[in-house]
Amino acid sequence: MAELPLIGNYSEPEQALSDARIGVVTFPGTLDDRDAARAVKLAGATPVSLWHGDADLQNVDAVIIPGGFSYGDYLRAGAIARFAPMMSKIIDAANSDAKLPVLGICNGFQILTESHLLPGSMIKNDHLKFICREQVLTVENNTTAWTNEYAQGEQIAVVLKNQDGQYVADEATLDALEAEGRVVVRYEGWNPNGSRRNIAGITNEFGNVVGLMPHPEHAVEAGFGPDHTGTDGLRFFTSVLTNLVSKTAGAAK
């Protein structure tokens, strides 16, 4: 199949890493794996398909767990996917000394909380309805593997679409996230799902694992996405390449 032409003008990453391999996991019910793979390709890396039932990470340099409704969201969103063979490998790699970068988007964020790679949980939106709209976010932490190309406090617009998007945690956990700077992005303007403290995304203590409820992969091409011009989401995917370059340079010293 011929590659679809890109629309609009693009700035190439400073150092395209076509040999960087970014895994994209597919579960039964995953919807946004192809969108995530396209975002990886636009960022300058090579997307690698990872099947939930396999136990081989295929030597990827980072992993994206995309959005959708894994296993139909039965029991709880992400509760069954957490036990997939691929997730066991991802959990081990994320917690290893190598600290594999992992980005969970929407259902992927839910899976990360169920896997205890990130604290808290996701429940039904406070209005009990599915929501799909453009959403402004404020970048609170630009030091993670997935946000280092954003400015601290920068406001960006990406797509939000969820039904179980309300992030909840006990007050002690929320206080710790705030004190440790682990809130990555926050909803700006209004809170679309009742998430505690307007939290739209968080990170683990090492900055390699990030969970994000909105969808940056739907804001990577001019002519599509927010206001049909937005490419604000692309830097989530170029950020991880910058992180990999930094790690490679550091290892070479």
BAFI-3210 file (N, C-alpha, C; in Angstrom, 3 decimals, decimal comma, padded with zeros to 6 digits):
// residues 253
n [1|2|3|4|5|6|7|8|9|10|11|12|13|14|15|16|17|18|19|20|21|22|23|24|25|26|27|28|29|30|31|32|33|34|35|36|37|38|39|40|41|42|43|44|45|46|47|48|49|50|51|52|53|54|55|56|57|58|59|60|61|62|63|64|65|66|67|68|69|70|71|72|73|74|75|76|77|78|79|80|81|82|83|84|85|86|87|88|89|90|91|92|93|94|95|96|97|98|99|100|101|102|103|104|105|106|107|108|109|110|111|112|113|114|115|116|117|118|119|120|121|122|123|124|125|126|127|128|129|130|131|132|133|134|135|136|137|138|139|140|141|142|143|144|145|146|147|148|149|150|151|152|153|154|155|156|157|158|159|160|161|162|163|164|165|166|167|168|169|170|171|172|173|174|175|176|177|178|179|180|181|182|183|184|185|186|187|188|189|190|191|192|193|194|195|196|197|198|199|200|201|202|203|204|205|206|207|208|209|210|211|212|213|214|215|216|217|218|219|220|221|222|223|224|225|226|227|228|229|230|231|232|233|234|235|236|237|238|239|240|241|242|243|244|245|246|247|248|249|250|251|252|253]
n.u [000,848|000,573|002,259|000,508|000,325|001,837|000,300|000,756|003,427|006,440|008,661|011,654|012,861|015,752|017,661|017,036|015,986|015,831|016,576|015,887|013,787|010,476|008,150|004,729|001,939|-000,625|-003,766|-006,681|-009,327|-007,928|-007,686|-006,180|-003,663|-002,527|-002,557|-000,790|001,529|001,903|002,439|004,890|006,436|006,312|007,719|010,265|011,258|011,241|008,323|007,330|005,378|003,820|002,460|-000,100|-000,162|002,345|005,690|007,964|009,930|011,231|013,624|013,091|013,412|011,782|008,383|004,978|001,786|-001,188|-004,421|-007,888|-010,185|-009,304|-009,891|-012,590|-012,972|-013,886|-014,505|-012,619|-011,387|-008,522|-007,885|-007,755|-005,915|-003,588|-002,492|-001,448|000,999|002,847|002,690|003,872|006,547|006,996|006,602|008,733|010,912|010,557|011,020|013,592|017,217|017,807|015,591|013,333|011,688|008,242|005,098|001,809|-001,273|-004,437|-006,448|-004,107|-002,910|-004,692|-004,076|-001,446|-001,831|-003,261|-001,278|000,414|002,585|002,223|000,785|-002,532|-005,833|-008,258|-011,546|-015,078|-016,041|-017,045|-019,459|-020,571|-020,599|-019,389|-016,766|-015,589|-013,393|-011,534|-008,762|-007,173|-004,015|-001,753|001,688|003,306|005,560|008,510|010,640|010,594|011,015|009,284|008,428|010,375|010,832|009,067|008,162|008,379|005,327|004,110|001,281|-000,708|-002,647|-004,543|-006,262|-009,019|-010,591|-012,651|-014,141|-013,748|-012,170|-011,545|-009,202|-008,189|-007,010|-005,765|-005,514|-002,941|-001,338|-001,826|-000,785|001,891|002,544|002,311|004,247|006,588|006,800|005,572|003,271|002,501|001,037|-001,700|-005,213|-006,438|-008,417|-010,948|-012,211|-012,564|-013,480|-013,600|-011,235|-008,954|-007,549|-007,259|-005,656|-004,129|-002,151|000,576|003,808|006,235|008,662|011,121|010,804|010,642|008,353|005,239|001,895|-000,957|-004,007|-005,319|-004,948|-002,114|-001,266|-003,187|-002,738|-000,646|-000,245|-000,368|-003,383|-005,018|-006,409|-006,613|-008,415|-007,810|-005,249|-003,373|-000,304|000,632|000,944|003,056|005,573|005,668|006,487|008,845|010,298|010,981|012,871|014,895|015,538|016,576|018,818|020,302|020,759|022,281|024,513|025,460|026,168|028,262|030,360]
n.v [-001,193|002,175|004,876|007,293|010,674|013,397|016,247|019,674|021,597|020,380|020,146|018,560|016,222|017,113|015,153|012,566|009,343|006,765|004,224|003,809|001,889|001,744|000,236|-000,683|-001,639|-004,047|-004,966|-007,121|-005,183|-002,802|000,435|002,543|001,880|001,952|004,672|005,552|004,275|005,604|008,162|007,685|007,114|009,569|011,072|010,215|007,710|004,056|002,241|-000,630|-003,443|-004,907|-007,761|-008,572|-011,161|-012,193|-012,695|-011,277|-008,544|-007,685|-006,251|-003,481|000,091|001,695|001,826|002,091|002,080|002,018|003,723|002,655|-000,036|-002,287|-005,718|-005,144|-003,514|-004,980|-006,043|-003,916|-000,974|-001,844|-003,849|-006,594|-006,645|-006,061|-008,489|-009,689|-011,533|-009,844|-007,499|-008,282|-008,456|-005,777|-004,471|-005,534|-004,557|-001,797|-001,378|-002,179|-001,757|-000,489|001,050|001,187|003,382|004,074|004,811|005,328|005,737|006,969|004,281|002,913|004,326|003,602|000,866|001,026|001,987|-000,149|-002,026|-001,170|000,323|002,965|005,151|005,321|005,349|004,816|005,898|005,976|008,822|011,817|012,823|010,670|010,065|009,331|011,229|013,359|015,567|018,602|019,448|021,601|021,522|021,966|021,832|020,436|019,094|018,901|017,212|014,515|011,342|011,531|014,132|016,061|017,895|019,930|023,140|024,201|024,790|025,308|025,603|023,331|021,871|019,027|015,964|014,725|011,816|009,788|007,487|006,328|008,220|009,579|010,453|009,165|009,175|008,598|011,206|011,399|010,216|011,942|014,320|013,568|013,187|015,806|017,123|015,875|016,610|015,082|015,284|015,409|016,575|018,883|019,475|022,296|025,200|023,801|020,983|017,960|015,480|015,114|014,490|014,214|017,137|018,239|016,579|015,290|013,663|011,646|010,747|008,175|007,853|007,955|009,090|007,701|006,261|007,225|008,177|009,132|010,694|012,211|012,246|012,440|011,383|011,952|014,476|015,232|015,858|018,385|019,810|018,007|016,940|019,045|021,954|021,444|022,059|021,493|020,354|019,762|017,447|015,973|016,261|014,655|012,278|012,823|013,614|011,282|010,236|012,138|011,638|009,036|009,503|011,062|009,212|007,330|008,856|009,407|006,845|006,344|007,814]
n.w [000,000|-000,892|000,680|002,542|001,547|003,311|004,809|004,648|006,220|007,688|010,418|010,509|012,938|014,899|014,978|013,224|014,019|012,518|013,000|015,578|017,576|018,290|020,184|019,718|021,355|020,826|021,943|022,237|021,247|021,199|019,756|018,749|017,839|015,254|014,753|016,719|015,817|013,412|014,353|015,609|013,354|011,986|013,777|013,361|013,900|013,974|013,967|015,821|015,827|018,587|019,975|022,262|023,351|023,045|024,297|023,814|023,528|021,310|021,136|021,368|021,790|023,253|024,463|023,505|024,852|023,486|023,028|023,467|024,022|025,757|025,899|026,012|028,198|030,350|033,738|034,940|033,334|031,643|033,440|032,776|030,693|032,005|032,807|030,588|028,677|027,301|028,807|031,205|030,435|029,756|032,203|033,708|032,182|032,360|035,028|035,302|035,464|033,096|032,602|030,662|028,454|028,684|027,417|028,213|026,758|027,303|027,384|027,679|029,789|031,790|031,905|032,826|035,442|036,523|036,372|038,284|037,639|037,654|040,107|041,660|040,088|037,431|036,864|035,927|033,955|035,619|034,739|033,602|030,890|027,579|026,189|023,612|022,316|021,596|023,662|025,903|027,406|030,140|030,346|032,944|033,785|032,215|032,050|031,659|029,926|027,835|027,487|027,165|025,142|025,347|026,706|030,100|031,628|029,227|027,073|025,348|022,660|022,274|021,350|023,208|024,294|025,970|028,318|030,764|032,246|034,564|036,796|039,857|043,234|046,572|049,052|050,139|048,187|046,037|047,095|047,253|044,553|043,636|045,228|044,423|041,817|039,844|038,387|035,105|032,935|032,971|032,990|031,318|031,647|031,814|033,620|032,190|033,019|035,731|037,030|039,741|041,026|038,515|036,996|034,142|033,297|034,497|035,922|036,677|039,371|038,136|035,661|033,299|032,760|031,648|031,988|030,214|029,733|027,566|023,903|022,250|019,819|017,987|017,204|015,379|012,757|010,348|009,209|010,305|013,478|016,475|015,749|013,173|012,462|014,298|015,652|018,086|019,560|018,574|019,730|021,977|020,951|019,588|021,751|023,157|021,467|021,654|024,301|024,067|022,469|024,249|026,305|024,912|024,220|026,759|027,626|025,966|026,862]
ca.u [000,000|001,369|002,234|-000,314|001,131|001,642|-000,319|001,338|004,878|006,918|010,050|012,254|013,609|017,144|018,408|016,093|016,509|015,057|016,949|015,282|012,632|009,471|007,102|003,329|001,265|-002,019|-004,601|-008,046|-010,050|-007,115|-008,193|-005,300|-002,306|-002,010|-002,317|000,454|002,626|002,134|003,097|006,283|007,102|006,443|008,753|011,569|011,684|010,613|007,351|007,401|004,135|003,959|001,188|-000,311|000,055|003,751|006,541|009,227|009,920|011,877|014,730|012,640|014,051|010,717|007,094|003,736|000,554|-002,138|-005,782|-008,899|-010,983|-008,713|-010,803|-013,908|-013,030|-014,568|-014,029|-012,278|-010,557|-007,121|-007,662|-007,381|-004,700|-002,437|-001,943|-000,966|002,438|003,622|002,763|004,863|007,850|007,091|006,765|010,108|011,844|010,394|011,575|014,986|018,229|017,764|014,459|012,703|010,635|006,915|004,035|000,459|-002,220|-005,846|-006,525|-002,749|-002,759|-005,456|-003,303|-000,283|-002,249|-003,595|-000,002|001,140|003,720|001,849|-000,173|-003,884|-006,722|-009,154|-012,936|-015,967|-016,132|-018,012|-020,753|-021,019|-020,768|-018,202|-016,488|-014,611|-013,263|-010,204|-008,493|-005,947|-003,256|-000,561|002,808|003,807|006,879|009,134|011,904|010,419|011,465|008,270|007,996|011,534|010,876|008,099|008,592|007,659|004,192|003,563|-000,069|-000,828|-003,992|-004,596|-007,598|-009,427|-011,753|-012,640|-015,321|-013,231|-011,024|-011,420|-008,071|-008,426|-006,009|-005,967|-004,894|-001,502|-000,711|-001,913|000,187|003,231|002,723|002,533|005,512|007,700|006,769|005,240|002,146|003,137|000,162|-002,916|-006,268|-006,484|-009,687|-012,007|-011,893|-013,560|-013,918|-013,598|-009,956|-008,488|-006,579|-007,142|-004,529|-004,342|-001,063|001,564|004,998|006,837|009,712|012,310|010,487|010,614|006,984|004,280|000,510|-001,589|-005,371|-005,559|-004,334|-001,204|-001,105|-004,191|-002,364|000,728|-000,192|-001,084|-004,564|-005,819|-006,240|-007,272|-008,565|-007,331|-003,903|-002,513|000,711|001,193|001,216|004,199|006,779|005,728|007,164|010,224|010,966|011,595|014,070|015,903|015,935|017,412|020,096|021,002|021,217|023,352|025,694|025,975|026,783|029,488|031,429]
ca.v [000,000|003,400|005,722|008,479|011,898|014,284|017,519|020,786|021,660|019,680|020,341|017,265|016,183|017,492|013,942|011,499|008,057|005,745|002,929|003,671|001,005|002,067|-000,772|-000,278|-002,867|-004,251|-005,895|-007,191|-003,965|-001,604|001,199|003,622|001,405|002,441|006,114|005,688|003,869|006,691|009,247|007,275|007,266|010,998|011,594|009,866|006,388|002,901|001,567|-002,089|-003,991|-005,870|-008,439|-008,747|-012,535|-012,555|-012,353|-010,842|-007,102|-007,483|-005,285|-002,105|001,096|002,311|001,178|002,854|001,320|002,984|003,774|001,722|-000,677|-003,625|-006,741|-004,567|-002,851|-005,825|-005,891|-002,493|-000,628|-002,219|-004,851|-007,877|-006,431|-006,026|-009,826|-010,206|-011,837|-008,677|-006,543|-008,761|-008,052|-004,316|-004,123|-005,862|-003,668|-000,435|-001,342|-002,632|-000,694|000,222|001,985|001,311|004,396|003,541|005,815|004,783|006,757|006,654|002,914|002,582|004,912|002,726|-000,367|001,333|002,043|-001,515|-002,744|-000,542|001,121|004,314|005,088|005,803|004,530|005,544|005,491|006,614|010,274|012,236|013,060|009,344|010,041|009,360|012,582|013,481|016,999|019,170|019,770|022,327|020,988|022,685|020,936|020,704|018,468|018,723|016,504|013,077|010,798|011,779|015,545|016,953|018,913|020,978|024,130|024,157|025,708|025,481|025,109|022,641|021,371|017,691|015,380|013,957|010,944|008,737|007,206|006,060|009,122|010,318|009,988|009,273|008,629|009,142|012,521|011,260|009,969|013,183|015,259|013,114|013,486|017,253|017,492|015,300|017,094|013,964|015,613|015,741|017,541|019,182|020,058|023,751|025,787|023,083|019,588|017,275|014,173|015,073|014,008|014,932|018,218|018,500|015,799|014,621|012,712|011,579|009,955|007,495|008,659|008,033|009,838|006,880|005,798|008,328|007,879|010,348|010,410|012,714|011,503|013,238|010,786|012,539|015,875|015,136|016,197|019,590|019,452|017,119|017,235|020,237|023,079|020,959|022,579|021,262|019,298|019,866|016,144|015,296|016,322|013,508|011,184|013,233|013,704|010,007|010,087|012,970|010,904|007,910|010,072|011,481|007,999|006,732|009,708|009,229|005,527|006,329|008,573]
ca.w [000,000|-000,983|001,863|002,388|001,572|004,437|004,453|005,385|006,383|008,874|010,819|010,800|014,194|014,711|014,685|012,934|014,458|011,842|013,552|016,897|017,461|019,295|020,165|019,906|021,779|020,438|022,690|021,710|021,597|020,971|018,616|018,291|017,622|013,969|014,912|017,484|014,938|012,449|015,088|015,761|012,060|011,720|014,679|012,815|014,370|013,340|014,835|015,868|016,366|019,672|020,211|023,699|023,770|022,909|025,441|023,219|023,271|020,003|021,244|021,158|022,628|024,047|024,215|023,639|025,052|022,936|023,532|023,002|025,071|025,826|026,433|026,212|029,514|031,326|035,109|034,966|032,179|031,784|034,487|032,182|029,897|032,902|032,979|029,311|028,666|026,889|029,904|032,166|029,904|029,836|033,617|034,093|031,487|032,880|036,377|035,272|035,489|031,812|032,669|029,352|028,386|028,401|027,370|028,154|026,319|027,548|027,904|028,091|031,123|032,678|032,057|033,661|036,849|036,925|036,477|039,386|037,187|038,065|041,215|041,410|039,276|036,532|036,985|034,969|033,977|036,637|034,092|033,164|029,438|026,737|025,723|022,537|022,037|021,735|025,053|026,203|028,532|030,578|030,630|034,288|033,946|030,898|032,239|031,473|028,634|026,801|027,449|027,295|024,083|025,664|027,703|031,364|031,631|027,879|026,844|024,070|022,373|021,690|021,359|024,377|024,056|026,989|029,143|032,106|032,240|035,825|037,584|041,296|044,154|047,909|049,229|050,378|046,882|045,270|047,671|046,875|043,128|043,519|045,876|043,666|040,440|038,974|037,499|033,818|032,254|033,713|032,162|031,387|031,229|032,508|033,911|031,356|033,512|037,193|037,557|040,911|040,844|037,066|036,485|032,865|033,073|035,572|035,635|037,823|039,995|037,286|034,453|032,080|032,537|031,649|031,624|029,681|029,295|026,205|022,798|021,423|018,490|017,099|016,961|014,879|011,343|009,925|008,432|011,134|014,885|016,995|014,814|011,875|012,188|015,450|015,703|019,432|020,152|017,968|020,555|022,885|020,257|019,341|023,048|023,538|020,647|022,310|025,488|023,656|022,041|025,466|027,001|024,101|024,367|028,100|027,729|025,156|027,544]
c.u [000,884|001,193|001,378|000,566|000,832|001,070|000,325|002,845|005,285|008,355|010,608|012,927|015,085|018,005|017,407|016,726|015,687|015,402|016,471|013,974|011,674|008,329|005,734|002,526|-000,181|-002,652|-005,908|-008,830|-009,236|-007,590|-007,140|-003,867|-001,721|-001,732|-001,013|001,660|002,934|002,828|004,572|007,047|007,307|007,530|010,156|012,090|010,946|009,627|007,461|006,126|004,442|002,589|001,070|000,030|001,486|004,525|007,918|009,125|010,646|012,939|014,305|013,332|013,066|009,413|005,966|002,592|-000,590|-003,545|-006,703|-009,707|-010,497|-009,651|-012,177|-014,072|-013,824|-013,811|-013,758|-011,425|-009,104|-006,855|-007,237|-006,068|-003,454|-001,743|-001,451|000,535|003,297|003,752|003,760|006,263|008,048|007,319|008,200|011,107|011,764|011,029|013,038|015,946|018,206|016,632|013,862|011,639|009,303|005,910|002,699|-000,527|-003,641|-005,982|-005,149|-002,431|-003,484|-004,692|-002,093|-000,653|-002,599|-002,321|000,855|002,471|003,485|000,802|-001,548|-004,679|-007,580|-010,567|-013,772|-015,881|-017,229|-019,388|-021,323|-021,301|-019,412|-018,015|-015,427|-014,555|-011,804|-009,999|-007,161|-005,321|-002,133|000,515|003,416|005,218|007,456|010,488|011,773|010,942|010,531|007,854|009,149|011,629|009,797|008,716|007,756|006,546|003,574|002,149|-000,169|-002,260|-003,894|-006,045|-007,823|-010,630|-011,705|-013,994|-014,925|-011,984|-010,788|-010,297|-008,339|-007,260|-006,302|-005,161|-003,387|-000,760|-000,713|-000,902|001,610|003,522|003,027|003,907|006,716|007,716|006,388|003,929|002,750|002,343|-001,115|-003,936|-006,330|-007,864|-010,893|-011,553|-012,940|-014,096|-013,896|-012,307|-009,484|-007,400|-006,282|-006,008|-004,919|-003,266|-000,049|002,755|005,416|008,011|010,933|012,048|010,470|009,229|006,036|002,912|-000,208|-003,000|-005,691|-004,676|-003,407|-001,038|-002,139|-003,923|-000,920|000,866|-000,983|-002,227|-005,491|-005,664|-006,940|-007,235|-008,024|-005,953|-002,898|-001,542|001,356|001,564|002,494|005,409|006,805|006,585|008,596|011,006|011,649|012,837|015,208|016,436|016,869|018,789|020,937|021,562|022,376|024,651|026,331|026,701|028,117|030,646|032,263]
c.v [001,243|004,229|006,951|009,718|012,711|015,602|018,607|020,690|021,021|020,076|018,987|017,307|016,482|016,275|012,815|010,156|006,945|004,359|002,756|002,903|001,277|001,068|-000,174|-001,544|-002,889|-005,326|-006,096|-005,964|-002,697|-000,907|002,096|003,181|001,911|003,937|006,352|005,323|004,959|007,877|008,940|007,500|008,735|011,620|011,240|008,513|005,291|002,262|000,059|-002,602|-005,053|-006,448|-008,807|-010,147|-013,003|-012,133|-011,936|-009,367|-006,725|-006,369|-003,845|-001,183|001,803|001,629|002,183|001,868|002,245|002,854|002,746|001,198|-002,117|-004,588|-006,163|-003,809|-003,663|-005,787|-004,421|-002,229|-000,970|-003,369|-006,197|-007,737|-006,462|-007,391|-010,453|-010,497|-010,636|-007,667|-006,986|-008,349|-006,541|-003,872|-004,374|-004,889|-002,244|-000,295|-001,766|-001,456|000,133|001,230|002,240|002,403|003,770|004,683|005,096|005,891|006,245|005,250|002,431|003,131|004,036|001,426|-000,137|001,434|000,647|-002,350|-002,233|000,065|002,592|004,207|005,606|004,860|005,434|004,993|006,250|008,136|010,706|012,527|011,787|009,254|009,952|010,778|012,537|014,936|017,393|019,577|020,487|021,735|021,948|021,670|021,331|020,167|018,189|018,021|014,998|012,650|011,178|013,237|016,530|018,011|019,983|021,955|023,965|025,196|025,937|024,908|024,538|022,154|020,013|017,201|014,612|013,108|009,803|008,599|006,943|006,918|009,881|009,718|010,231|008,646|009,222|010,430|012,429|011,039|011,232|014,207|014,883|013,412|014,960|017,627|017,028|015,738|016,029|014,134|016,124|016,787|017,675|019,788|021,557|024,227|025,140|021,652|018,715|015,974|014,040|014,601|014,870|015,918|018,488|017,712|015,072|013,598|012,789|010,736|009,178|008,326|008,839|008,782|009,022|006,357|006,967|007,801|009,159|010,002|010,979|012,009|012,383|012,684|011,282|014,022|015,923|015,541|017,463|019,190|018,523|017,556|018,515|021,396|022,740|021,493|022,124|020,117|019,275|018,520|015,488|015,247|015,274|012,404|011,550|013,349|012,402|009,730|010,926|012,282|009,754|008,386|010,443|010,273|007,340|007,518|009,527|007,896|005,474|007,026|007,655]
c.w [000,000|000,281|001,591|002,420|002,817|003,953|005,296|005,472|007,698|009,155|011,195|012,172|013,928|014,390|014,484|013,282|013,822|012,352|014,988|016,741|018,626|019,168|020,427|020,175|021,294|021,312|021,927|022,173|021,474|019,701|017,972|018,053|016,308|014,021|015,670|016,626|013,917|013,120|015,292|014,467|011,715|012,585|014,204|013,240|013,613|014,312|014,708|016,523|017,424|019,996|021,690|024,192|023,645|024,153|024,963|022,875|021,983|020,031|020,963|022,156|023,548|023,660|024,397|023,826|024,654|023,515|022,900|024,169|025,204|026,545|026,777|027,513|030,535|032,656|035,388|033,741|032,473|032,733|033,937|031,420|030,764|033,010|031,668|029,391|028,276|028,020|030,962|031,738|030,037|031,274|034,064|033,471|032,016|034,254|036,445|035,367|034,208|031,755|031,269|029,373|027,948|028,455|027,257|027,844|026,542|028,146|028,351|029,474|032,139|032,950|032,954|035,139|037,352|037,126|037,625|038,943|037,507|039,175|040,809|040,540|038,401|036,715|035,954|035,086|034,946|036,058|033,478|031,674|028,755|026,228|024,645|022,127|022,037|023,188|025,183|027,463|028,882|030,929|031,972|034,493|032,563|031,015|032,024|030,106|027,504|026,683|027,398|026,202|024,245|026,656|028,969|031,333|030,270|027,804|025,430|023,902|021,692|021,768|022,661|023,997|025,056|027,659|030,592|032,300|033,514|036,668|039,067|042,053|045,522|048,058|049,443|049,067|046,041|045,784|047,270|045,413|042,917|044,058|045,082|042,209|039,433|038,219|036,197|033,060|033,063|032,759|032,395|030,928|031,870|032,706|033,222|031,939|035,038|037,814|038,722|040,525|039,363|036,418|035,204|032,567|034,192|035,121|036,883|038,334|039,118|035,976|033,181|031,749|032,689|031,233|031,286|029,228|027,909|025,174|021,954|020,012|017,492|016,849|016,493|013,416|011,063|008,997|009,168|012,584|015,297|016,015|013,424|011,501|013,240|015,287|017,089|020,035|019,683|018,881|021,666|022,270|019,862|020,648|023,420|022,700|021,217|023,552|025,139|023,195|023,260|026,204|026,248|024,248|025,737|028,276|027,000|025,848|028,439]
res [m|a|e|l|p|l|i|g|n|y|s|e|p|e|q|a|l|s|d|a|r|i|g|v|v|t|f|p|g|t|l|d|d|r|d|a|a|r|a|v|k|l|a|g|a|t|p|v|s|l|w|h|g|d|a|d|l|q|n|v|d|a|v|i|i|p|g|g|f|s|y|g|d|y|l|r|a|g|a|i|a|r|f|a|p|m|m|s|k|i|i|d|a|a|n|s|d|a|k|l|p|v|l|g|i|c|n|g|f|q|i|l|t|e|s|h|l|l|p|g|s|m|i|k|n|d|h|l|k|f|i|c|r|e|q|v|l|t|v|e|n|n|t|t|a|w|t|n|e|y|a|q|g|e|q|i|a|v|v|l|k|n|q|d|g|q|y|v|a|d|e|a|t|l|d|a|l|e|a|e|g|r|v|v|v|r|y|e|g|w|n|p|n|g|s|r|r|n|i|a|g|i|t|n|e|f|g|n|v|v|g|l|m|p|h|p|e|h|a|v|e|a|g|f|g|p|d|h|t|g|t|d|g|l|r|f|f|t|s|v|l|t|n|l|v|s|k|t|a|g|a|a|k]
***
